[in-house]
Amino acid sequence: MSIGKSGRIVIEIDPDLKKKLYSELTLQGLSLKDWFLMSTNNYLTSKNNITPSSKKDNSEE
């Protein structure tokens, strides 16, 4: 997969999954971009809060 220099991200997903996602986001008053940015921020923040020792502990469970 190539990674371009623009800010655009393109993914291909199942059309039914896309329909369900848009329906849920609409109910919550969110755009796909808003949801993606919030999810990305949460993911990156939680990844930065994991210490090497906690990564080891989680993998042993």
N, C-alpha and C positions, 0 to 999 in steps of 0.2 A: 504494500500500500504506500502510495507516495504521500508525502506531507509537504504541501505547498506553503508559500509565505503569506497568503491572504488569511483573513480571520474566519474563513468559511470552513465548516466541517460538514462532510457529506457521508451519510450512512444509509444502508439499505436494510429495511426491516419488513417483516410480514405485514401486509396491508391491514389485516384484522387487528394486529397489535397496535399499529399506527392509529387506527380508528378509535380503539379503546383508550389509548393515551390521550389523544386530542379531546375525547369526551370528558375524561376525568379532569384534565387541565382546564377545560372550559367551565366545568362546575366549580372549580376552585378560583376562577377568575385569573388564571395564569396563561401566558403565552408559552410556547415550547421554548423560546429563547430564555424567558424568565426562569422557567423550571430548570433548564439545563445549567444556567449560570449559578443558581442556588445549589443545585446538586453537585456541581463541580467544586464550588467553594467549600461545601460541607465535606466532600471527599478529600480534598487537598488539606483542609484544616485537620481532619481526623488523622490523616496519614502523617502529618507533621507532629502530632501529639503522641504518636506511638514511639516509645523508646526501644532500643535494640533488645533489652531484656524482656519487655512486654511482648515483643514479636515472637521471641523464643517461647515464652510461656503459652501464648495463644496457639502456637503450632503443635504443642505437645498434648493438647486436649483431645 
